[in-house]
Amino acid sequence: MAGMKEQQFTEEKPLLPEQRGGDSDMDKGEEASGGLACPASPVPLNQPPTPSRSTHRWHVIARHWLRQTRRRTSGVLPESCEQLMPAGDWKEHDVETPYGMLHVVIRGAPKGNKPAILTYHDVGLNHKLCFNSFFNNEDMQEITKHFVVCHVDAPGQQIGASQMPQGYQYPTMDQLAGMLPTVVQHFGFKSIVGIGVGAGAYILAKFALIFPDMVEGLVLLNIDPNGKGWIDWAATKLSGLTSALPDTVLPHLFSQEELMNNTELVQSYRQQINNTVNQFNLQLFWNMYNSRRDLEMNRSGTVINAKTLKCPVMLVVGDNAPAEEGVVECNSKLDPTNTTFLKMADSGGLPQLTQPGKLTEAFKYFLQGMGYIAYVKDRRLSGGPVPSASMTRLARSRTASLNSASSIDGSRSRACTHSDSSEGVGTVTHTMEVSC
């Protein structure tokens, strides 16, 4: 096929090879502690015996700190947030699964029994376009240093991906969810806390329904639990015939107000979707997402043998997002005792891009409610780390949805306990309104 690039997968490669200059001491330290680093070169026979694991780890940390200190005092300023992390800290992997290869980016190593934070992006995006702004937020970095972070790219959606061959059958949404257990087992994760957006939220929810023991919690942005009807399917097909693919995908990502105003964010993402995501591969993913079936979940007591998500869930949507109705319906299918519905004002279609600080704050309280992060550093207070008992806790909605008939006791919620931390968080009844 003319112009067709042969698909190539490498085992693993550092994200910033020019900064490493070979295996760093930090990488070797991760290997010594059972981390995810690439195998080091064989140890010479005449080398002294390796010290104990804990002692070697502290020596590695000390050497790394010394190098970082010298670097910071040399007058060279980092150009991005990622350069504040140890060189080579982000590692790229291609993991073979029963349904094809998955591109995965990892930072850190599993920490005891803590879950990994695993993300899955929306259609039209990849982990960088979808989550960079969110994870580069200073407060989010304060959280993620306690966890291993795993970004998953849907097949063929990562930057620089080779074009899929003609006739390639893209995995179904069920199969995309079925790829994730291999990722969890490959890296030795005990469990995960998932963060998914749009199509990624659907995939993570499906994963949690099939493998509930692997999922401790879910943050689902812009999830639509319903499959497309024939009319919607035909409208999507017609739009694809009359518009360029990026312009077909953008209404799925952004609100009508953002599209009409042609905001700087919309212009930027139109260009990046067109230039950094392989259009042939994107079309395959887009078609498969639009062919999805309803998520088979219902609140207990509503139907016979009802099945729903068992883990704590935080649903997030912007007040004018295209997925607002879908998120409200998803809320009606979940257990109200462990579901939080967070509706963010003035956030458009992608709150993780427009309001990363507010979403980080919500995620922090979500993890605290699960028993993780006993205290975190709050930059707005001068007293250093703040105990979780003195911070706002996310109120968990006890209701089904805005129009649920069973929402009589929806006013029961956890009260805010610290006025400084409750800035912008309104009283919760049916949903949590966040004004920024």
C-alpha positions, 0 to 999 in steps of 0.5 A: 500500500502506497504511503503506508507506514509499517507498524512498529512497536518497541519494548520500552523507551525513555520519554526523554532519552537525551536527558538520561545518557544511559541507565540512571542511578534512580533507574537502578534503584527502582530495579533493586526495589522491585520497580519498573526500570529496564534491566541493568547491565550484568554485574562484573564478577569482581564487584563487591557484594550488593548491599541490602535492598533498603541501604542501597535504595537510600544511597541511590536517593542520596546520590540522586538528591545531590545531582538534583541539587547541583543542577538547581544551583547551576543557574539552569531553569527547567523549561517544563513541569516534567523536568522537575521530575527525576530524569527518565522518570516517565517510561514508555512501554508497549504491552501485548494483550489478548486483543493487541498492543497497548501503549502505556506510560508509567511514572514510579513503582507500586508502593505497598498496597496502594492502588495505581492511578490509571488514566484512559483518555477520550476519543480524539485525544491521547494521554498527553492531550487529555491529561497533561494540564491536569497532572502538571498542576502543582497540587496534583503532583503533590498527590501523585507522588504518593502513587504510581501513575499509569497512562494508557493510550487506546491502540494507535492513538498515541503521538507518533503511532504507526498507521493501522493496516487496511482491513484492521479490525479495531477492538470493540469497547468490551475488548478495550476494557478486556485489555486492562487486566493484562496491564494491571498484571504486567506491572504488578499493580494490586489494584487501580483508581481509574480516571477516565474521560468520555470514551475512556470513562466508558472503558474504565466503567466496563472494566470495573463491571467485569473485574470489580476486584481490580478497581478501588475507585473511579473518577469518570468525566463526561461518561455516557452509559448509553449506546447510540440509537439509529438516528444518532448513528446516522447523524454521525455518519452524515457528519463524517461525510460532510466534515473533516474528522477533527470537526466531527470529533470536536462537538463530542469534546467541547460545549456548543458555547466553546465551539461558537466562540471558537475559543483559543482552546478549541483552535489549539485542539483542532490543530493538535488533533489534526497534526498529532493523532493519526487520522486513519487510526482515529477514525477507527476508534471513533467508529467503534465508540459510536458503535458501543452498547449500553453499559449493563448496569442498574441500581439495586432494586430497580430491575431483577439481578441489577448490577452496578459499580461496587467501588466509590465513584466520582462523576464529573461534568461541566455545566454546559458539556455535551455529555451532561445528560449522559452523566446525569443518567449514569448517576441514576444507575449507580449506588447513591451511597458511594457516588459523588456527582460533581457538576463544575460551572464555567468549565466547558466540555473538558474540566481537566483542561479548563479547571485543573485546580478545582478538579485536583481539589475534588480528587484529593478529597475523593482519595481521602474518603477512600482512606489514602493521603492522610494529609496533603500540603495545602499551598493556601495555608502557611501551616504546612501539611493539613490533617484531613480531619480539618479539610473539606470532604467531598459530600457524597450524593445520596440521590439517584439523579436530578429527576429521581423519584427516590431522592427524598433523603438527598439532603444527607451529606457530609458537611464542610468543616473548613471554610478556607478549603470550601471555597467555591464548593456549594451545598450539596443536595442532588449534585455538587455545584462548583463555581470558579 
